[in-house]
Amino acid sequence: MAETTTLHPLQTNTWVKASWMVNTAGLEVIAFEVAEGHNGCIETSQALPNLKIVLVNKALGRSAAEDNSTIERCLLAQFGNPNL
């Protein structure tokens, strides 16, 4: 039997023109921009410009083995780091 992937919207905003979807089977966020003349995946949040989607995905991956407060501390420590 084939495995199905379910995507759920996390965030949609008319003023940002971007959406985040989560792949619940793979614990992965997919962020994309919907704009005139351009549609596609984005690597950095438009609402939080220093937040890279890869960092969100790393936190989701860690959520199975670590508690939320540990993950939150790690995210807060890394949020302003442009080298991530």
C-alpha positions in Angstrom: 0.0 0.0 0.0 1.4 3.4 -0.9 2.3 5.9 1.8 0.4 9.2 1.5 1.8 12.6 2.6 -0.6 15.0 4.3 0.2 18.7 4.2 -1.4 21.1 6.6 -1.2 24.9 6.4 0.7 26.4 9.3 0.6 30.1 8.4 -1.0 32.0 5.6 -1.0 35.8 5.5 -2.4 38.2 2.9 0.1 40.9 3.7 3.1 38.6 3.5 2.1 36.6 0.5 3.6 33.4 1.8 2.4 30.1 3.2 3.9 27.4 5.3 2.8 23.8 5.0 3.8 21.0 7.2 4.4 17.4 6.0 3.2 15.5 9.0 4.7 12.2 7.9 8.2 13.7 7.4 8.1 16.4 10.0 9.1 19.0 7.5 8.0 22.6 6.9 7.6 23.7 3.3 7.5 27.5 2.9 6.5 29.1 -0.4 5.8 32.6 -1.8 2.8 33.4 -3.9 3.5 36.6 -5.7 2.7 38.2 -9.1 5.1 36.7 -11.6 6.7 34.4 -9.0 5.6 31.3 -7.1 8.0 28.9 -5.4 9.7 27.7 -2.3 11.5 30.1 -0.1 14.4 29.5 2.3 13.8 32.3 4.8 10.6 33.5 6.4 9.2 36.7 5.1 7.4 37.5 8.4 10.5 36.8 10.4 13.4 37.7 8.0 16.1 36.1 10.1 14.3 32.8 10.5 15.6 30.2 8.0 13.2 27.3 7.2 16.0 24.8 7.6 16.2 25.9 11.3 12.5 25.2 11.7 12.9 21.8 10.1 15.8 21.0 12.5 13.7 21.9 15.5 10.9 19.7 14.2 13.3 16.8 13.8 14.6 17.3 17.4 11.1 17.4 18.8 10.8 13.6 18.8 13.8 13.2 21.2 14.0 16.5 23.2 11.6 18.5 25.3 10.2 21.8 24.1 12.1 24.0 26.5 15.4 22.7 25.2 14.4 23.2 21.6 13.1 26.7 22.4 16.4 27.7 24.0 18.3 26.5 21.0 16.0 28.4 18.6 16.3 31.6 20.6 20.1 31.3 20.7 20.3 30.7 17.0 17.6 33.0 15.8 19.8 36.0 15.1 22.8 34.0 13.7 23.0 34.8 10.0 25.4 31.9 9.4 22.8 29.1 10.0 
